[in-house]
Amino acid sequence: MAKKLIAEFFGTFWLVFGGCGAAIFASQIAPSADSGQIGILLLGVALAFGLTVLTMAYAVGHISGGHFNPAVSFGLAAGGRLPWKDLLPYVIAQCVGALAAAACLFLILKGANNGELVQFQGKGGEFATNFYGEAVYFGRSYSMFAAFLAETLLTMFFIIVIMGATDKFANGKFAGIAIGLCLTLIHLICIPITNTSVNPARSLSQAVFVGGEAISQLWLFWVAPILGGVIGGVIYSRLLQRTHAEAAAA
């Protein structure tokens, strides 16, 4: 069990450090007079999150199952893929890994501009927090209900993809690719809505360092992803998962 929790720690650390780090340091680099905008923008951040999961799925997925996300652990428990007794240790390991990654990001960011104290203002952009109710991207703001629905639905489909890609009747060699690309797609859809959570540990880690409204809105980025994860786990296990007899007859 210890190695599983260590794997979840490092996997979640890499997800937060890579995905949120790309958003913080590389998404909005100042334009260059010669080359124009050189930041990675929305597409780059979405790819960064997908690549973190893809790489760690192959690195440590065979040890712990490669959850790196409390909502995924809840979903797999609801779908019969994770014993309920293992759920709390997994979630704790994931949250500790995410917080450690956020602490490293904060220290690196603090090292910019000759160590000038970091002052977070507004939502989303400065430390990759999740949010709702304020226009940050493209001049649109999304209500609490819209954010809740988006996070729930996207997490639900994420769990369905994870369970399908890792099913014993699927080609497991490509599971990491499918899961990583799914997370990339989720970010392409949801960054303009909530800055994309679908991962309570990721949301917690950034909110702790920003404080204020990021903390007061954090409940949504725990409840909606976990709800979506549980729904997705139940849907796959009850409606989509094939039995041995069905597989033999196919």
C-alpha positions in Angstrom: 0.0 0.0 0.0 2.8 2.4 0.8 4.2 2.3 -2.7 0.7 2.9 -4.1 0.4 6.1 -2.0 3.9 7.3 -2.9 3.0 6.8 -6.6 -0.2 8.8 -6.1 1.8 11.5 -4.4 4.3 11.8 -7.2 1.7 11.5 -9.9 -0.4 14.3 -8.5 2.6 16.4 -7.8 3.6 16.1 -11.5 0.0 16.9 -12.6 -0.2 20.1 -10.6 3.4 21.2 -11.2 3.3 20.6 -14.9 -0.3 21.7 -15.7 -0.6 24.6 -13.3 3.1 25.5 -13.9 2.4 25.8 -17.6 -0.5 28.1 -16.9 1.4 30.3 -14.5 4.7 30.6 -16.2 4.1 30.0 -19.9 0.5 30.8 -20.9 0.7 34.5 -21.2 4.4 35.4 -21.8 4.7 39.0 -22.9 4.7 39.5 -26.7 8.0 39.8 -28.5 8.5 42.6 -31.0 10.1 40.2 -33.4 8.1 37.0 -33.0 4.7 38.2 -31.7 3.0 36.2 -28.9 5.2 33.5 -27.7 3.1 32.2 -24.8 1.5 28.7 -25.1 -2.0 30.1 -24.5 -5.1 27.9 -23.9 -4.1 25.1 -26.2 -0.7 24.8 -24.6 -2.1 24.7 -21.1 -4.6 22.0 -22.1 -1.8 19.9 -23.6 0.3 20.4 -20.5 -2.4 18.9 -18.3 -3.0 16.0 -20.7 0.8 15.3 -20.9 1.2 15.2 -17.2 -1.4 12.5 -16.9 -0.2 10.6 -19.9 3.4 10.5 -18.8 2.7 9.5 -15.2 0.1 6.9 -16.3 2.9 5.0 -17.9 5.5 5.9 -15.2 3.5 4.8 -12.1 0.1 3.8 -13.3 1.0 0.1 -12.9 1.8 0.7 -9.2 -1.3 2.6 -8.0 -3.7 2.6 -10.9 -2.7 6.2 -11.8 -5.6 8.2 -10.3 -3.8 11.4 -9.3 -7.2 12.9 -8.5 -9.7 12.4 -5.7 -12.7 12.5 -8.1 -11.1 9.7 -10.1 -10.6 7.6 -6.9 -14.3 8.2 -5.9 -15.4 7.3 -9.4 -13.4 4.1 -9.5 -14.6 3.1 -6.0 -18.2 3.6 -7.1 -17.4 1.6 -10.2 -15.9 -1.3 -8.2 -12.3 -0.7 -9.3 -11.0 0.6 -5.9 -11.8 -0.8 -2.5 -13.6 1.8 -0.4 -11.1 1.2 2.4 -8.3 2.5 0.2 -10.2 5.7 -0.8 -9.2 8.0 2.1 -5.5 7.1 1.9 -5.5 7.8 -1.8 -7.2 11.1 -1.4 -4.8 12.2 1.3 -1.7 11.2 -0.8 -3.1 13.1 -3.7 -3.8 16.3 -1.7 -0.4 16.2 -0.1 1.2 15.8 -3.5 -0.8 18.6 -5.0 0.0 21.0 -2.1 3.7 20.2 -2.3 3.7 21.0 -6.1 1.8 24.3 -5.4 4.4 25.2 -2.8 7.2 24.6 -5.3 5.4 26.7 -7.9 4.9 29.5 -5.3 8.6 29.5 -4.4 9.6 29.7 -8.0 7.1 32.5 -8.7 8.4 34.3 -5.7 11.9 34.2 -7.2 10.7 36.3 -10.1 11.4 40.1 -10.2 14.3 39.9 -7.7 12.2 38.2 -5.1 9.4 40.7 -5.1 6.5 39.5 -2.8 3.8 37.8 -4.9 0.5 39.6 -4.7 -2.4 37.7 -6.2 -5.3 39.8 -7.6 -8.3 38.7 -9.6 -9.0 35.2 -10.6 -7.4 32.4 -12.5 -4.5 33.8 -14.3 -1.9 34.5 -11.6 -1.8 31.2 -9.8 -4.1 29.0 -11.9 -6.9 28.9 -9.4 -10.4 27.7 -10.3 -13.3 30.1 -10.2 -16.8 31.0 -11.3 -18.9 34.2 -11.6 -16.4 36.6 -13.0 -15.4 37.3 -16.6 -11.7 36.3 -17.0 -11.5 34.8 -20.5 -13.2 36.1 -23.6 -15.3 38.6 -21.7 -17.8 36.0 -20.5 -18.7 35.1 -16.9 -20.3 31.8 -16.0 -22.7 31.3 -13.1 -22.3 29.0 -10.2 -24.8 26.6 -11.8 -23.0 26.7 -15.1 -19.7 26.0 -13.5 -21.2 23.1 -11.4 -22.8 21.5 -14.4 -19.7 21.8 -16.5 -17.4 20.3 -13.8 -19.9 17.5 -13.1 -20.4 16.5 -16.7 -16.8 16.7 -17.7 -15.6 14.6 -14.7 -18.3 12.1 -15.4 -17.1 11.6 -19.0 -13.5 11.5 -17.7 -14.3 8.6 -15.5 -16.1 6.8 -18.3 -13.1 7.2 -20.5 -10.7 6.0 -17.8 -12.8 2.9 -17.0 -13.3 2.1 -20.6 -9.7 2.5 -21.6 -8.5 0.4 -18.6 -11.2 -2.3 -19.0 -9.8 -5.8 -19.0 -11.4 -6.2 -22.5 -9.7 -3.1 -23.8 -6.2 -2.7 -25.3 -4.5 -1.4 -22.1 -1.3 -0.4 -23.9 -3.1 2.7 -25.2 -5.0 3.6 -22.0 -2.6 6.3 -21.0 -2.9 8.0 -24.4 -6.7 8.0 -24.3 -6.8 9.3 -20.8 -4.2 12.0 -21.4 -6.0 13.2 -24.6 -9.4 13.1 -22.8 -8.0 15.5 -20.1 -6.6 17.7 -22.8 -10.0 17.9 -24.4 -11.7 18.6 -21.1 -9.3 21.6 -20.6 -10.0 22.9 -24.1 -13.7 23.0 -23.2 -13.6 24.2 -19.6 -10.7 26.6 -19.2 -12.9 29.5 -20.3 -15.6 28.4 -17.8 -13.8 27.6 -14.6 -10.1 27.4 -15.5 -10.8 23.6 -15.4 -10.7 21.6 -12.2 -12.2 18.1 -12.5 -9.7 17.5 -9.8 -10.3 18.6 -6.2 -6.7 18.2 -5.1 -5.5 20.5 -7.9 -8.1 23.1 -6.9 -7.2 22.8 -3.2 -3.5 23.3 -3.8 -3.8 26.5 -5.7 -6.6 28.0 -3.6 -4.6 27.6 -0.4 -1.9 29.9 -1.7 -4.2 32.5 -3.1 -6.8 32.5 -0.3 -9.8 34.8 -0.2 -12.5 34.0 -2.8 -10.5 31.1 -4.1 -11.1 29.4 -0.8 -14.8 30.4 -0.5 -15.5 28.9 -4.0 -13.5 25.8 -3.4 -16.5 23.8 -2.3 -17.8 23.6 -5.8 -14.5 22.2 -7.1 -14.8 19.4 -4.6 -18.5 18.6 -4.8 -19.0 18.8 -8.5 -16.0 16.6 -9.6 -16.7 14.0 -7.0 -20.4 13.9 -7.9 -19.4 13.6 -11.6 -16.9 10.9 -10.8 -19.4 8.8 -8.8 -22.0 9.1 -11.6 -19.5 8.2 -14.2 -18.3 5.1 -12.2 -21.9 3.9 -11.7 -22.8 4.5 -15.4 -19.8 2.5 -16.7 -20.1 -0.4 -14.2 -23.9 -0.7 -14.5 -24.6 0.2 -18.1 -21.5 -0.2 -20.2 -19.1 -2.7 -18.7 -19.3 -6.1 -20.6 -19.5 -9.4 -18.9 -17.3 -12.4 -19.9 -20.3 -13.9 -21.6 -21.0 -10.8 -23.6 -17.3 -10.5 -24.6 -17.2 -14.1 -25.7 -20.3 -13.7 -27.8 -19.1 -10.5 -29.5 
